[in-house]
Amino acid sequence: MIRVFTDTAANLPPEVLEKYHIRTLPLTYRVDGELPEGEFDGPAYYDAIRGGAEVKTAMVNPQDTAEGMEPVLAAGDDLLYIGISGGISGTCWSVGLAADELMAKYPGRQLRVIDSRGASLGEGLIPIEVAKRAQAGATMEELVECVRSMRSRMQQFFVVDDLKYLHKGGRISGGAKLAGTILNIKPILQGDDEGKIVQCGKTRGRKQSLTALADFYEKLAADKTEEIGIAHADDEAGAQFLLDALRQRGFTGECLTVCYEPVTGSHVGPGTVALFFQGLHR
């Protein structure tokens, strides 16, 4: 049997992971130097960031990779890991190092590590489809080809509520941050072919920026009946506004809506709304 792994940056809710038997490796974070305890509380977390809390994040480490994967290989199963974009995280590289050691220990097993070139549901929608196919009996090569096809067509567009988080991460210049703050300019961002974040447009005002995401969907969606994803960093109203706009443009499929998980969410900042769907090409 082929077991499907991803990481927590894929933003998949527990019920989805359970339904499709997907396993995750953990990216970690600290808030003001402390490891968080208990279940993730999105509104409280993003309120803390708005209030000035400092968040430090870390990629999946080799030890957690080995501890997560080795029992699967030892049980005689094969494994396919689909990870967060190498354009924004070193996780795939780290997992690959651990995977090489595991393959030397279990030479009879198959273990593949693939960069999704996405994050949040731009990553997470891929293992859902791959897990469905694995359960239906697809081969490893068929699953790998599914990943490559989906990542080449995955559309990832998002808008942020405050430019300072992108500026802090080096995504925009100080001048662009100042202009955006004064003029209420909202950049439209996307994940490119290499999984890096680039600007693809700009609007003035919050509702106009969300409408622009819906316009991209109307122009680029390959099939308006296919499942899509919306992620928000504590902005349920913005996510609903976007979904309504998509329905008005002919979207009839299911939408997986999630609160941004804490690691990628800390980098895009509170109030971010993102849209993920399959197009004819990236």
DRENDO-1510 file (C-alpha; in Angstrom, 1 decimal, always signed):
<recs>
REC; n; res; u; v; w
REC; 1; MET; +0.0; +0.0; +0.0 .
REC; 2; ILE; +1.1; +3.6; -0.7 .
REC; 3; ARG; +0.7; +6.0; +2.2 .
REC; 4; VAL; +0.4; +9.7; +1.4 .
REC; 5; PHE; +2.2; +12.2; +3.6 .
REC; 6; THR; +2.2; +16.0; +3.5 .
REC; 7; ASP; +3.1; +18.6; +6.2 .
REC; 8; THR; +1.1; +21.0; +8.4 .
REC; 9; ALA; +1.6; +23.9; +6.0 .
REC; 10; ALA; -0.9; +22.1; +3.7 .
REC; 11; ASN; -3.6; +23.5; +6.0 .
REC; 12; LEU; -5.8; +20.4; +5.9 .
REC; 13; PRO; -8.3; +20.1; +8.7 .
REC; 14; PRO; -8.2; +17.0; +11.0 .
REC; 15; GLU; -11.4; +15.6; +9.5 .
REC; 16; VAL; -10.0; +15.8; +6.0 .
REC; 17; LEU; -6.7; +14.1; +7.0 .
REC; 18; GLU; -8.7; +11.3; +8.7 .
REC; 19; LYS; -11.1; +10.9; +5.8 .
REC; 20; TYR; -8.4; +10.4; +3.2 .
REC; 21; HIS; -5.8; +8.8; +5.6 .
REC; 22; ILE; -3.3; +11.5; +5.0 .
REC; 23; ARG; -0.4; +11.9; +7.5 .
REC; 24; THR; +1.4; +15.1; +8.2 .
REC; 25; LEU; +4.9; +16.2; +9.3 .
REC; 26; PRO; +5.0; +19.3; +11.6 .
REC; 27; LEU; +6.4; +22.7; +10.8 .
REC; 28; THR; +6.8; +24.4; +14.2 .
REC; 29; TYR; +6.4; +27.9; +15.6 .
REC; 30; ARG; +6.9; +29.9; +18.8 .
REC; 31; VAL; +5.0; +33.0; +19.9 .
REC; 32; ASP; +7.1; +35.4; +21.9 .
REC; 33; GLY; +9.6; +32.6; +22.5 .
REC; 34; GLU; +7.1; +30.1; +23.8 .
REC; 35; LEU; +5.8; +26.9; +22.2 .
REC; 36; PRO; +2.0; +27.1; +22.0 .
REC; 37; GLU; -0.1; +24.5; +23.9 .
REC; 38; GLY; -3.5; +23.0; +23.1 .
REC; 39; GLU; -5.4; +23.3; +19.9 .
REC; 40; PHE; -4.7; +26.1; +17.4 .
REC; 41; ASP; -7.1; +29.1; +18.0 .
REC; 42; GLY; -7.0; +31.1; +14.8 .
REC; 43; PRO; -8.7; +34.3; +16.0 .
REC; 44; ALA; -6.7; +34.5; +19.2 .
REC; 45; TYR; -3.4; +33.8; +17.3 .
REC; 46; TYR; -4.0; +36.5; +14.7 .
REC; 47; ASP; -5.2; +38.9; +17.4 .
REC; 48; ALA; -1.9; +38.3; +19.2 .
REC; 49; ILE; +0.0; +39.1; +16.0 .
REC; 50; ARG; -2.0; +42.3; +15.5 .
REC; 51; GLY; -1.0; +43.2; +19.1 .
REC; 52; GLY; +2.7; +42.9; +18.3 .
REC; 53; ALA; +3.4; +39.2; +19.3 .
REC; 54; GLU; +6.6; +37.9; +17.6 .
REC; 55; VAL; +6.3; +34.6; +15.8 .
REC; 56; LYS; +9.3; +32.5; +14.9 .
REC; 57; THR; +8.8; +29.5; +12.5 .
REC; 58; ALA; +10.8; +26.4; +11.6 .
REC; 59; MET; +10.7; +23.9; +8.9 .
REC; 60; VAL; +10.1; +20.2; +9.4 .
REC; 61; ASN; +13.3; +18.7; +10.9 .
REC; 62; PRO; +14.9; +15.3; +9.9 .
REC; 63; GLN; +14.2; +13.8; +13.3 .
REC; 64; ASP; +10.4; +14.4; +13.0 .
REC; 65; THR; +10.6; +13.1; +9.4 .
REC; 66; ALA; +12.2; +9.9; +10.5 .
REC; 67; GLU; +9.8; +9.4; +13.4 .
REC; 68; GLY; +6.8; +9.9; +11.2 .
REC; 69; MET; +7.9; +7.9; +8.2 .
REC; 70; GLU; +9.9; +4.9; +9.5 .
REC; 71; PRO; +6.9; +3.1; +11.1 .
REC; 72; VAL; +5.2; +3.1; +7.7 .
REC; 73; LEU; +8.3; +1.7; +5.9 .
REC; 74; ALA; +8.9; -0.8; +8.7 .
REC; 75; ALA; +5.3; -2.1; +8.3 .
REC; 76; GLY; +6.0; -2.8; +4.6 .
REC; 77; ASP; +4.2; +0.1; +3.0 .
REC; 78; ASP; +5.5; +2.6; +0.5 .
REC; 79; LEU; +5.3; +6.4; +1.0 .
REC; 80; LEU; +4.8; +9.5; -1.1 .
REC; 81; TYR; +5.4; +12.9; +0.6 .
REC; 82; ILE; +4.1; +16.1; -1.0 .
REC; 83; GLY; +5.6; +19.1; +0.7 .
REC; 84; ILE; +5.5; +22.9; +1.0 .
REC; 85; SER; +7.1; +24.9; -1.8 .
REC; 86; GLY; +10.9; +25.0; -1.8 .
REC; 87; GLY; +10.5; +28.6; -3.0 .
REC; 88; ILE; +9.5; +29.6; +0.5 .
REC; 89; SER; +10.7; +26.9; +2.8 .
REC; 90; GLY; +13.6; +24.4; +3.2 .
REC; 91; THR; +11.2; +21.7; +4.3 .
REC; 92; CYS; +11.3; +19.5; +1.2 .
REC; 93; TRP; +15.1; +19.7; +1.3 .
REC; 94; SER; +15.2; +18.6; +4.9 .
REC; 95; VAL; +12.7; +15.8; +4.4 .
REC; 96; GLY; +14.7; +14.6; +1.4 .
REC; 97; LEU; +17.8; +14.2; +3.5 .
REC; 98; ALA; +16.0; +12.1; +6.0 .
REC; 99; ALA; +14.3; +10.1; +3.2 .
REC; 100; ASP; +17.7; +9.2; +1.7 .
REC; 101; GLU; +18.8; +7.8; +5.0 .
REC; 102; LEU; +15.5; +5.8; +5.4 .
REC; 103; MET; +15.8; +4.4; +1.9 .
REC; 104; ALA; +19.3; +3.1; +2.7 .
REC; 105; LYS; +17.7; +1.4; +5.7 .
REC; 106; TYR; +14.7; +0.0; +3.8 .
REC; 107; PRO; +16.0; -0.6; +0.3 .
REC; 108; GLY; +13.0; -2.7; -0.7 .
REC; 109; ARG; +10.5; +0.1; -0.2 .
REC; 110; GLN; +9.5; +3.1; -2.3 .
REC; 111; LEU; +9.8; +6.6; -0.8 .
REC; 112; ARG; +9.3; +9.6; -3.0 .
REC; 113; VAL; +9.6; +13.3; -1.9 .
REC; 114; ILE; +7.9; +15.9; -4.2 .
REC; 115; ASP; +7.8; +19.7; -3.9 .
REC; 116; SER; +4.2; +20.9; -4.4 .
REC; 117; ARG; +5.4; +24.4; -5.3 .
REC; 118; GLY; +2.5; +25.6; -3.1 .
REC; 119; ALA; +1.5; +26.4; +0.4 .
REC; 120; SER; -1.7; +26.3; +2.4 .
REC; 121; LEU; -4.4; +24.7; +0.2 .
REC; 122; GLY; -2.3; +25.3; -2.9 .
REC; 123; GLU; -0.3; +22.5; -1.4 .
REC; 124; GLY; -3.2; +20.7; +0.4 .
REC; 125; LEU; -5.6; +20.2; -2.5 .
REC; 126; ILE; -2.9; +18.0; -4.1 .
REC; 127; PRO; -2.6; +15.2; -1.5 .
REC; 128; ILE; -6.4; +15.0; -1.3 .
REC; 129; GLU; -6.6; +14.0; -4.9 .
REC; 130; VAL; -3.5; +11.8; -4.6 .
REC; 131; ALA; -4.9; +10.0; -1.6 .
REC; 132; LYS; -8.1; +9.2; -3.4 .
REC; 133; ARG; -6.1; +7.7; -6.3 .
REC; 134; ALA; -3.9; +5.8; -3.9 .
REC; 135; GLN; -6.9; +4.2; -2.2 .
REC; 136; ALA; -8.2; +3.3; -5.7 .
REC; 137; GLY; -5.0; +1.3; -6.4 .
REC; 138; ALA; -2.9; +3.7; -8.5 .
REC; 139; THR; +0.8; +3.0; -8.8 .
REC; 140; MET; +3.6; +5.2; -7.4 .
REC; 141; GLU; +4.4; +6.5; -10.8 .
REC; 142; GLU; +0.8; +7.3; -11.5 .
REC; 143; LEU; +0.6; +9.2; -8.2 .
REC; 144; VAL; +3.8; +11.1; -8.9 .
REC; 145; GLU; +2.5; +12.1; -12.3 .
REC; 146; CYS; -0.8; +13.3; -10.7 .
REC; 147; VAL; +1.3; +15.6; -8.4 .
REC; 148; ARG; +3.3; +17.0; -11.2 .
REC; 149; SER; +0.2; +17.7; -13.3 .
REC; 150; MET; -1.7; +19.3; -10.5 .
REC; 151; ARG; +1.1; +21.5; -9.3 .
REC; 152; SER; +1.7; +22.7; -12.9 .
REC; 153; ARG; -2.0; +23.9; -13.0 .
REC; 154; MET; -2.5; +25.1; -9.5 .
REC; 155; GLN; -3.6; +28.7; -9.3 .
REC; 156; GLN; -2.6; +30.5; -6.0 .
REC; 157; PHE; -3.8; +34.1; -5.6 .
REC; 158; PHE; -4.0; +36.1; -2.4 .
REC; 159; VAL; -4.4; +39.5; -0.9 .
REC; 160; VAL; -3.1; +40.8; +2.4 .
REC; 161; ASP; -4.7; +43.2; +4.8 .
REC; 162; ASP; -1.4; +44.9; +5.9 .
REC; 163; LEU; +1.7; +45.2; +3.9 .
REC; 164; LYS; +4.1; +45.2; +6.8 .
REC; 165; TYR; +4.2; +41.4; +7.1 .
REC; 166; LEU; +5.3; +41.1; +3.5 .
REC; 167; HIS; +7.8; +43.9; +4.0 .
REC; 168; LYS; +9.2; +42.2; +7.0 .
REC; 169; GLY; +9.7; +39.0; +5.0 .
REC; 170; GLY; +11.4; +40.9; +2.2 .
REC; 171; ARG; +8.5; +40.5; -0.3 .
REC; 172; ILE; +8.1; +44.3; -1.0 .
REC; 173; SER; +10.2; +47.4; -0.7 .
REC; 174; GLY; +9.9; +50.0; +2.0 .
REC; 175; GLY; +8.7; +52.5; -0.6 .
REC; 176; ALA; +5.9; +50.1; -1.8 .
REC; 177; LYS; +4.9; +49.6; +1.8 .
REC; 178; LEU; +4.6; +53.3; +2.4 .
REC; 179; ALA; +2.6; +53.9; -0.8 .
REC; 180; GLY; +0.3; +51.1; +0.0 .
REC; 181; THR; -0.3; +52.3; +3.5 .
REC; 182; ILE; -1.1; +55.9; +2.4 .
REC; 183; LEU; -3.0; +55.1; -0.8 .
REC; 184; ASN; -4.8; +51.9; +0.5 .
REC; 185; ILE; -3.2; +50.0; -2.4 .
REC; 186; LYS; -3.7; +46.2; -2.1 .
REC; 187; PRO; -1.2; +44.1; -4.1 .
REC; 188; ILE; -2.5; +40.9; -5.7 .
REC; 189; LEU; +0.0; +38.2; -5.2 .
REC; 190; GLN; +0.4; +34.7; -6.6 .
REC; 191; GLY; +2.7; +31.7; -6.4 .
REC; 192; ASP; +4.7; +31.4; -9.6 .
REC; 193; ASP; +6.0; +28.4; -11.5 .
REC; 194; GLU; +8.9; +28.0; -9.0 .
REC; 195; GLY; +6.6; +28.3; -5.9 .
REC; 196; LYS; +7.8; +31.8; -5.1 .
REC; 197; ILE; +5.6; +34.7; -4.3 .
REC; 198; VAL; +5.3; +37.4; -6.9 .
REC; 199; GLN; +3.0; +40.4; -7.5 .
REC; 200; CYS; +0.6; +40.1; -10.4 .
REC; 201; GLY; -1.6; +43.2; -10.0 .
REC; 202; LYS; -2.9; +45.7; -7.5 .
REC; 203; THR; -6.2; +47.4; -6.6 .
REC; 204; ARG; -7.3; +50.1; -4.2 .
REC; 205; GLY; -9.5; +49.0; -1.4 .
REC; 206; ARG; -10.3; +45.7; +0.3 .
REC; 207; LYS; -13.5; +44.7; -1.6 .
REC; 208; GLN; -11.9; +45.5; -4.9 .
REC; 209; SER; -8.9; +43.2; -4.1 .
REC; 210; LEU; -11.2; +40.3; -3.2 .
REC; 211; THR; -13.2; +40.9; -6.4 .
REC; 212; ALA; -9.9; +40.8; -8.4 .
REC; 213; LEU; -9.3; +37.2; -7.0 .
REC; 214; ALA; -12.8; +36.2; -8.3 .
REC; 215; ASP; -11.9; +37.8; -11.7 .
REC; 216; PHE; -8.8; +35.6; -11.9 .
REC; 217; TYR; -10.9; +32.6; -11.2 .
REC; 218; GLU; -13.4; +33.5; -13.9 .
REC; 219; LYS; -10.6; +33.9; -16.4 .
REC; 220; LEU; -8.4; +30.9; -15.5 .
REC; 221; ALA; -10.5; +28.1; -14.0 .
REC; 222; ALA; -10.3; +24.9; -16.0 .
REC; 223; ASP; -13.6; +23.4; -14.6 .
REC; 224; LYS; -16.0; +25.4; -12.5 .
REC; 225; THR; -17.4; +22.2; -11.0 .
REC; 226; GLU; -14.0; +21.2; -9.4 .
REC; 227; GLU; -13.3; +21.7; -5.7 .
REC; 228; ILE; -11.4; +24.8; -4.8 .
REC; 229; GLY; -9.8; +26.2; -1.6 .
REC; 230; ILE; -10.1; +29.4; +0.3 .
REC; 231; ALA; -7.8; +30.2; +3.2 .
REC; 232; HIS; -8.1; +33.3; +5.5 .
REC; 233; ALA; -6.1; +34.6; +8.4 .
REC; 234; ASP; -9.0; +35.5; +10.7 .
REC; 235; ASP; -11.3; +37.1; +8.1 .
REC; 236; GLU; -14.3; +34.9; +7.7 .
REC; 237; ALA; -16.3; +37.7; +6.2 .
REC; 238; GLY; -13.7; +38.3; +3.5 .
REC; 239; ALA; -13.6; +34.6; +2.7 .
REC; 240; GLN; -17.4; +34.5; +2.4 .
REC; 241; PHE; -17.4; +37.7; +0.2 .
REC; 242; LEU; -14.9; +35.9; -2.1 .
REC; 243; LEU; -17.0; +32.7; -2.2 .
REC; 244; ASP; -20.1; +34.7; -3.1 .
REC; 245; ALA; -18.3; +36.5; -5.9 .
REC; 246; LEU; -17.1; +33.1; -7.2 .
REC; 247; ARG; -20.7; +31.7; -7.2 .
REC; 248; GLN; -21.8; +34.8; -9.2 .
REC; 249; ARG; -19.1; +33.9; -11.8 .
REC; 250; GLY; -20.4; +30.3; -12.3 .
REC; 251; PHE; -18.5; +28.3; -9.6 .
REC; 252; THR; -20.7; +25.3; -8.7 .
REC; 253; GLY; -18.3; +23.0; -7.0 .
REC; 254; GLU; -17.3; +22.4; -3.3 .
REC; 255; CYS; -15.1; +24.8; -1.5 .
REC; 256; LEU; -12.8; +23.9; +1.3 .
REC; 257; THR; -12.5; +27.0; +3.5 .
REC; 258; VAL; -9.9; +27.1; +6.3 .
REC; 259; CYS; -8.3; +29.5; +8.7 .
REC; 260; TYR; -4.6; +29.9; +7.7 .
REC; 261; GLU; -2.5; +27.5; +9.8 .
REC; 262; PRO; +0.0; +29.4; +12.0 .
REC; 263; VAL; +3.3; +29.0; +10.2 .
REC; 264; THR; +2.4; +30.3; +6.7 .
REC; 265; GLY; -0.2; +32.6; +8.3 .
REC; 266; SER; +2.4; +34.4; +10.3 .
REC; 267; HIS; +4.3; +35.3; +7.1 .
REC; 268; VAL; +1.3; +36.6; +5.1 .
REC; 269; GLY; -0.3; +38.3; +8.2 .
REC; 270; PRO; -3.7; +38.7; +9.8 .
REC; 271; GLY; -6.6; +39.4; +7.4 .
REC; 272; THR; -5.0; +37.6; +4.4 .
REC; 273; VAL; -7.5; +35.9; +2.0 .
REC; 274; ALA; -6.2; +33.4; -0.5 .
REC; 275; LEU; -7.8; +31.4; -3.4 .
REC; 276; PHE; -6.6; +28.1; -4.8 .
REC; 277; PHE; -7.9; +26.3; -7.8 .
REC; 278; GLN; -6.9; +24.3; -10.9 .
REC; 279; GLY; -6.4; +26.1; -14.1 .
REC; 280; LEU; -5.4; +25.0; -17.6 .
REC; 281; HIS; -1.8; +25.9; -16.7 .
REC; 282; ARG; +0.0; +27.7; -13.8 .
</recs>
